[in-house]
Amino acid sequence: MRFPYRIHLSKPHMGEWERQFVDEAFSENWISTVGRHLNELEREFSEYSGLPSVAIASGTAGIHLGLKLLGVKEGDEVVSPTLTFAGGCNPILYERATPVFVDSDRASWNIDPALLTDLLERRAACGRLPRAVIVAHLFGQCADMDPIMEVCGRFEVPVLEDAAEALGSSYRGRIPGTIGEVGVYSLNGNKIITGSTGGLLVAHDEKRVTKARFWATQARDPGGDYLHSELGYNYRMSNIVAAIARGQFRVLETRVRERRGVAFRYQDAFSELPGIELMPQAEYGVHTNWLSCFLIDEERFGISRDRLISVLNDANVEARPVWRPMHLQKLYLGAEVVGGAVAEDLNRRGICLPSSSSLTEGEQTFVIDRIREAYSYVTGANRT
Ligand SMILES: Cc1ncc(COP(=O)(O)O)c(C=O)c1O
């Protein structure tokens, strides 16, 4: 049975504010990387996060600027979770630095604080500490920041929080991205709120944000002359993107509620099926469930994760695996990895189901029914 149209994994969910702000940008003719909506977005985001912010072209650009702000240079080591999206760690290579990957913990699926502690202690013992640690908050859930900040603080290694997937979540009442030295958010089209693309960078030190804005606008020195004494980038957000993002930002809380609603409806629906389990929801914060991720235990569920993705695809439903660990990517073969078996297991058994905040009850029921059917088909077949 096929759904009449594709049910996507995570699609944009627009309202009226976005259109109004874009119309304003058109009528004011600020179709550029300067304009009122850019300034307003930064002001509103700073109010939300409590930190100075700069609006940039993408989350990836933000990670790149963040690493530069933390002084990462050729030959430095930078720690990153191995379970992450490429945009969250490729900027390490932009700066010709060396990634060291760390496995996930099972409780949050994010970087394992115990393995990170062990790594930093070993590095400190030989006097070769990494220049920075990237901590990603995956699928809408924060990493366990207290032990991470403790060990990084102890060895004075700065933390760059990759909160690309975690806008709207919290860690012990705090906003992810505001706990480490620098925080980065993505407004990519598949995220909980979007500008079609775009990103935001925050830092505790205002000078860092000013510097990031300078680098993001081609590092043009003050004055009318085209003087560039440093290497810059074309990383600034467009005023049109900012207009869309401002509209989206107004409904962030509602979108969080809706995404959580989708995840828990799946969880309820699967409560009687063995071998399909919602990603853990750590007690220390609010998990937005940006993506509804489940682990499939093939022995108990009856079919593998890959087969389930293929069954759903045949029914016109988009489902995807959990991120492929970086230490398994061709680009990073040979990179040092601490552990790795947990990330490999999450990648092998993890499935992301349609999670849009606009997912209708009818669409979700269709997805649930296909999964129930897949389970009863195999278990029925096994009985005969
Ligand atoms: C964990 C993570 N880091 C970084 C990025 C990069 O963000 P962008 O797509 O806005 O460049 C993404 C997603 O897109 C992500 O999921």
The ligand as an SDF file (V2000), in Angstrom:
LIG
                    3D

 16 16  0  0  0  0  0  0  0  0999 V2000
   25.0660   18.0970   13.9150 C   0  0  0  0  0  0  0  0  0  0  0  0
   25.1100   19.0550   12.7650 C   0  0  0  0  0  0  0  0  0  0  0  0
   26.1530   19.9000   12.6690 N   0  0  0  0  0  0  0  0  0  0  0  0
   26.2400   20.7960   11.6840 C   0  0  0  0  0  0  0  0  0  0  0  0
   25.2740   20.8900   10.7100 C   0  0  0  0  0  0  0  0  0  0  0  0
   25.4770   21.8620    9.6080 C   0  0  0  0  0  0  0  0  0  0  0  0
   24.4710   22.8140    9.5080 O   0  0  0  0  0  0  0  0  0  0  0  0
   24.1090   23.4510    8.0890 P   0  0  0  0  0  0  0  0  0  0  0  0
   23.3870   22.4360    7.2860 O   0  0  0  0  0  0  0  0  0  0  0  0
   23.2440   24.6250    8.4320 O   0  0  0  0  0  0  0  0  0  0  0  0
   25.3820   23.8690    7.4410 O   0  0  0  0  0  0  0  0  0  0  0  0
   24.1620   20.0300   10.7670 C   0  0  0  0  0  0  0  0  0  0  0  0
   23.0590   20.0050    9.8260 C   0  0  0  0  0  0  0  0  0  0  0  0
   22.7400   20.3610    8.8640 O   0  0  0  0  0  0  0  0  0  0  0  0
   24.0880   19.0810   11.8100 C   0  0  0  0  0  0  0  0  0  0  0  0
   23.0570   18.2330   11.8730 O   0  0  0  0  0  0  0  0  0  0  0  0
  1  2  1  0
  2  3  1  0
  2 15  2  0
  3  4  2  0
  4  5  1  0
  5  6  1  0
  5 12  2  0
  6  7  1  0
  7  8  1  0
  8  9  2  0
  8 10  1  0
  8 11  1  0
 12 13  1  0
 12 15  1  0
 13 14  2  0
 15 16  1  0
M  END
$$$$
